[in-house]
């Protein structure tokens, strides 16, 4: 079990205009039962409940907070650049994973739909830093603090955290705005990546936003 508060040297005050929010893979492919049958199976109860009662509401709060503070928001989803997915990573091809360009599965769920002028990055690998220009974009935005939330904790979120840390960002992971398929997997991942990020909760992030330094 992972417990908060998490002690980390990355626990530093957010700085105005150098702080951004990244939401990972909050799309219909994994959150709409018509596209992901696992959501309706008995083993999907934990994930389904956590997403609907905790993750989505907390991400809505994060979005509202970042928008009110006029800080940058980025969304990433798994979506091929082609309909047939020929541009996908080898891993996604071997896994038979293709979310066609422009398909309903690629759409972010309505509750978290990007606002006008927010950044949307389709990726064709688990790691957003591997198959998009997010690093280039974040540096153009003068980002220092990258706040990350999304699904699933121990796959695409994990990779975003590690890759961002390796590229020199101060990473904050919002624990109660993330989910994977079991509580055991979620907590195991937190313990594994705690050296790459500061792990905290939605209330703390929102409080830091209100206290941001100029």
N, C-alpha and C positions, 0 to 999 in steps of 0.2 A: 504494500500500500504506500502510495506517495502522499506526503502530508505538506500542507502549507502552514506558515509562510516558508518559502524557499529562499535560502540565503545564497546570494550570487553577487559577484563583483559587477555584473551587468545591471544590477538594480540601481539605476541612476535616473535622475529627473528627466522627463521628456523636454524637448526643446522645440519651441514654436517654429514651424516651417521646416523642421528637420525630422518630423515624426510621421510615419505612414502606417496604414492598416492594410494587411493582406488577408483576404478571405479565400480559402482553398477549396475548390471543387464542390461548392454548394449548388449542385445542379440536379436536374430531374433524373438523369441516368441512375443516380444512387439514392434519390430521395422520393421518387414517385413509384408506387407499387406496380404500375403498368409497365415500367421499364426494368425494375429490379425485383424479381419474384422473391428474393431472400427476405424482403421486408415483411412479407405475409406469412413466412414460415415460422414455426415455434422458436427456432434459434434466433430469429430477428427481433424478438420482443425487446431485448435490452437496448439495442441500437435504435430501434424505432422510437422507444419511449424517451431515451436521452436526447435524441435529436429534436423531437417535437416539444418536449417540456423544458429543456434546458438550453441546448445549443442554439437553436433558431431564435428564441427570445433574447438570449444574451448577445447574439450577433446583431440583432436588430438594435439593441441598446448601444452596442459599439458603433454601428453605422450612424445612429443619431448623434452620438457624442462626437465622432470625428467630423461629421458634416457640420454640426453646430460650431465646432472649433476651427472649421475651415482648413482641416489637414487632409492630406492626400489619402485616397482610398483606391486600392487595386483589387480586382477580382481575377482569379484564374480558374479555368475549367479544363477538363480533358476534352479536346475537340480536334479532330483531324483537319488538315488544311484542304483535304480533298474528300469527295463523297465516298470513294472506295478505300480510303485510308492508306494509300500506298506510301505516304510520307511518314507513317508512324515509326516509332522506334522498333527495333527487332524484338525487344521484350514484349511490347504490346501486340505485335504480330503473332508471336509464339503463344501469347496468352489469349488470342482471339478477341482482343479488346479494340474495338473501333467505334468511336462516336463520330458519325459523319458530320462534315461541315454543314452548319445551318440546321441541323436536325433538332427536333423537340428535346431529345435527350441532352443536348448540349446547353439548353437554356438554364440559366440560374433560376431557382425557385422564386415565385412571385414575391414572397415575403422579404427577400434579400436582393431584389432586382437592382442593378446598378442605376444610380442617378445620372442625369445628364452630366457629361464631362468627367465621369469617373473612368478609370482605366480598366480595360478588359483584355486579358491575355489568354488565348487558347494555347494549350500545350499538348504535346504528343508523347510525353514520357511522364514518369512519376514526379520527377524533379522539375519544378518551374524554372530553376536557374539553368537547366540543361537544354531545354527546348523552346525557350522564349528569350527575348531581349530584356528581361526584367532588370538585370543588373545595370545595363545601360540606362534604362528608364529611371530607376531609383537614383542613380548618380546624377542624372540630369535634374532630378527633383531635389537634389541636395539632401537626400535621406540619410540620417544617422541611426535613428531608432526605428526598427521594423517590428510592428506588432502583428502576430500571426495567430489565426484561428481557422478551423475548418475540419474537413474529414478526408481520409481517416487518420487518426492520430499517429499510428505506427507505420504509415506508408507515405503518402504524399505530404502530409504535414511534417512528419519527421524529416524528410528530405529537404523541405523548404527551410527548416530551422538550421540543419547542419550546413547546408550550402550557403545560406546567408551569413552564418557565423564565420565560415571560412573566407568569405569575401570582405569581412571587416565591418559588418553591421552589428549594432547592439540589438539583439533579438529578445523580444518578450513573447512568451507563449501564453495564451489565455486559456487556462486549463478547462474552465467550465463552459467554454465555447468551442470545444473539440469533442470528438467521439470516434471510437472504433467499435468493433463488433462484440467485444466482451470487456468487462471491467478489468479483468486480469491483463489483457493486452494493453489497455489504456495506461494502467499504472506502471506496467513493465517498461513501456516506451518513455514515460516521464522520467523514470529512474535512469534510463539509458541516455537521454539527451540533456539532462539537467546541467551538464558541463558546457553546453553550447548556448544556453539561453537563461533568462530569468523567467521562472514559471510563476504566474500569479492568476488572479481571478478578474472577472469583469468589473466588479465594484472598484477594485484597486486601480485598474487601468483608467476608468472614468474619472476617478479622483485625481489621478496624475494629470489627466488632460486639463482639468480645471486649474491645476497648479502649475501649468507649463511655464517654463522660463522663456523670456523673449530672446 
